[in-house]
Amino acid sequence: MIINKTIKFMALRKFFFAVAIVLMVGSIASLAIKQLNLGLDFTGGALIELNYDSPADLEGIRGVLRAEGWDDAIVQNFGASTDVLIRLPSDDPDLGSQIARLIQNEDGSEVTIKRIEFIGPQVGEELRDQGGLGMLLAMGGILLYVSLRFQMKFAVGAIVAIVHDVIFTLGFFAFFGLSFDLTVLAAVLAVIGYSLNDTIVVFDRVRENLRIMRKSDLEDIINVSTTQTLARTLATSFSTILVLLALFYFGGENIHGFATALLIGVCVGTYSSIYVSNGLLMTLKLTREDLIPTQVEEALDERP
């Protein structure tokens, strides 16, 4: 796709800034009021994997568990229709074996216990803390990398865009009460990388055009740079979304949350790499002098 006419992206900068602020405030409110629905990876509990000789009746299994008072049990197929995964929040290490025996006794089908695991609350808390620390370290590394490769104003734009994407993704999960487990945390970290990649592509072109388009103002340079990279951005986003939709619909319950988080992150990351990061360059009043020291620029201008 070749775009011959420059699109005036920055003409809508204030509108999309307002949208970004609304999304951020709403996401933070969801996280504060409803909070994340942490999965067993973080809260601790029992995990039981069963194998049936014929397709399992998930509703029947849920009915058995509800009759015993386990209304919050998660029952789903695991790979094939004959494999069942049961997740239960609990701090009892023996609960998995008790539930497995209960299912075997109540169900008339041939049931084989394939796996019983218990995640203690302390382990879940440690995983949660390490995941949060991992995101902070990723942000710090990005800030340092962009500062060294470009300039501090670029780094601020990139970090704010990434924080916007992460908080919105987390707020979406909090608002709709979706389970947040280790696979979703991995997706959030992937969103950070994807958003940074999109932003760096645009920043590279902005830096190049700042040196070439000497008589143009910053708004025109950003519009031209974003238009030049738009085809690449849309092609990458579209192909990624196609893969994620396939995972979302056909990948099974185990990676449903992973695909959901990445779908949200890719969509919002595409818009933030255009309007949030670039818009902040204008707010911070990026100039050519920020990239080329005055002495060097004067020497270049004095060349015959």
Secondary structure as the mmCIF struct_conf table of DSSP 4:
data_model
#
loop_
_struct_conf.conf_type_id
_struct_conf.id
_struct_conf.beg_label_comp_id
_struct_conf.beg_label_asym_id
_struct_conf.beg_label_seq_id
_struct_conf.end_label_comp_id
_struct_conf.end_label_asym_id
_struct_conf.end_label_seq_id
BEND BEND1 LYS A 5 LYS A 5
HELX_RH_3T_P HELX_RH_3T_P1 PHE A 9 LEU A 12
HELX_RH_AL_P HELX_RH_AL_P1 ARG A 13 ILE A 33
TURN_TY1_P TURN_TY1_P1 LYS A 34 LYS A 34
STRN STRN1 ASN A 37 LEU A 38
HELX_RH_AL_P HELX_RH_AL_P2 LEU A 40 THR A 43
STRN STRN2 GLY A 45 TYR A 52
BEND BEND2 ASP A 53 SER A 54
HELX_RH_AL_P HELX_RH_AL_P3 LEU A 58 ALA A 67
TURN_TY1_P TURN_TY1_P2 GLU A 68 GLY A 69
TURN_TY1_P TURN_TY1_P3 ASP A 71 ASP A 72
STRN STRN3 ILE A 74 ASN A 77
BEND BEND3 GLY A 79 ALA A 80
TURN_TY1_P TURN_TY1_P4 SER A 81 THR A 82
STRN STRN4 ASP A 83 LEU A 88
BEND BEND4 ASP A 91 ASP A 91
TURN_TY1_P TURN_TY1_P5 PRO A 93 ASP A 94
HELX_RH_AL_P HELX_RH_AL_P4 LEU A 95 GLU A 106
BEND BEND5 SER A 109 SER A 109
STRN STRN5 VAL A 111 ILE A 119
HELX_RH_AL_P HELX_RH_AL_P5 PRO A 121 ARG A 149
BEND BEND6 PHE A 150 PHE A 150
HELX_RH_AL_P HELX_RH_AL_P6 MET A 152 PHE A 176
TURN_TY1_P TURN_TY1_P6 GLY A 177 GLY A 177
STRN STRN6 SER A 179 PHE A 180
HELX_RH_AL_P HELX_RH_AL_P7 LEU A 182 ILE A 212
TURN_TY1_P TURN_TY1_P7 ARG A 214 LYS A 215
BEND BEND7 SER A 216 SER A 216
HELX_RH_AL_P HELX_RH_AL_P8 LEU A 218 PHE A 250
BEND BEND8 GLY A 251 GLY A 251
HELX_RH_3T_P HELX_RH_3T_P2 GLU A 253 ILE A 255
HELX_RH_AL_P HELX_RH_AL_P9 HIS A 256 THR A 283
TURN_TY1_P TURN_TY1_P8 LEU A 284 LYS A 285
HELX_RH_AL_P HELX_RH_AL_P10 ARG A 288 LEU A 291
BEND BEND9 ILE A 292 ILE A 292
HELX_RH_AL_P HELX_RH_AL_P11 THR A 294 ASP A 301
TURN_TY1_P TURN_TY1_P9 GLU A 302 GLU A 302
#
